[in-house]
C-alpha cells in the first residue's frame, strides 16, 4: 500500500480514536484502517485511558491484545458505546456502506448493530455516489450447497465469484463460511437489494450496512473531515 494512503488512513483512524472517552466499551473493527485505530487506541491505553475492546475478528483480537487493550466479548459486554471500523465504500448523503473485503462482515455487522455510535474511518477514495461502484458486494454464505446459493444470487442480477485466499484455497471466514463477491454494478435501490439478499436461503449475511453509520471520518489531502447523518 502506498505510504501516502497509509498516512491518510492513519489520520482518519487517529481522528476517530480522539472521540473515545474513559470507561467506554469500544467495538474494534477489522481491516487496515481499523488496525491503525487499534494501534492509536493502544497508545491512549498506555497513557492511562481505561476502555474495554470488543474485537470484530480473530485478527483484530490479536492486534488489540498486542496493543495492550483489555479485550472482552459481545456476550459479556453487549452495550457498546462506540465502534470504530473501516469500510470499502461510503455512499455520500446516506452514509450507507459496503463492507467485507477483509472478510469480517458478519461479526462487524453484529457489533455495529449493538453499538450506540458507529464511527467509520476511511480515506477519501472510498466515497461514492452509489454503492456497488467501486467494489462487489461481499455475501457470506454457508459452504453447504454454495453453488446453489450462488445461482440464486445470480438470479438477483449479480455476477457471483467465490472468494479465494492468497494461497489459492477457498477463503473461510472466522465463522467457517464462504464469501461470494457479488458484482451488481452501481445499486440504485440498496434497501430493496438488501431485503432480497436477506431472503436467499444459504446467505448468512451481506456487506450492505444500511442506516447504521453515525459519522464518517474521511482523510484527504486537505485533512480530516467528519460527515454526520
Ligand atoms: C473487513 O471485513 C472490512 O469490512 C473492512 O472494514 C473494509 O474492508 C475496509 O478495509 P480497509 O480499511 O483495509 O480498506
Boltz pocket constraint, residues with backbone or C-beta under 6 A from the ligand:
constraints:
  - pocket:
      binder: B
      contacts: [[A, 29], [A, 30], [A, 31], [A, 32], [A, 33], [A, 34], [A, 85], [A, 86], [A, 87], [A, 88], [A, 98], [A, 99], [A, 100], [A, 101], [A, 102], [A, 103], [A, 104], [A, 105], [A, 108], [A, 121]]
      max_distance: 6.0
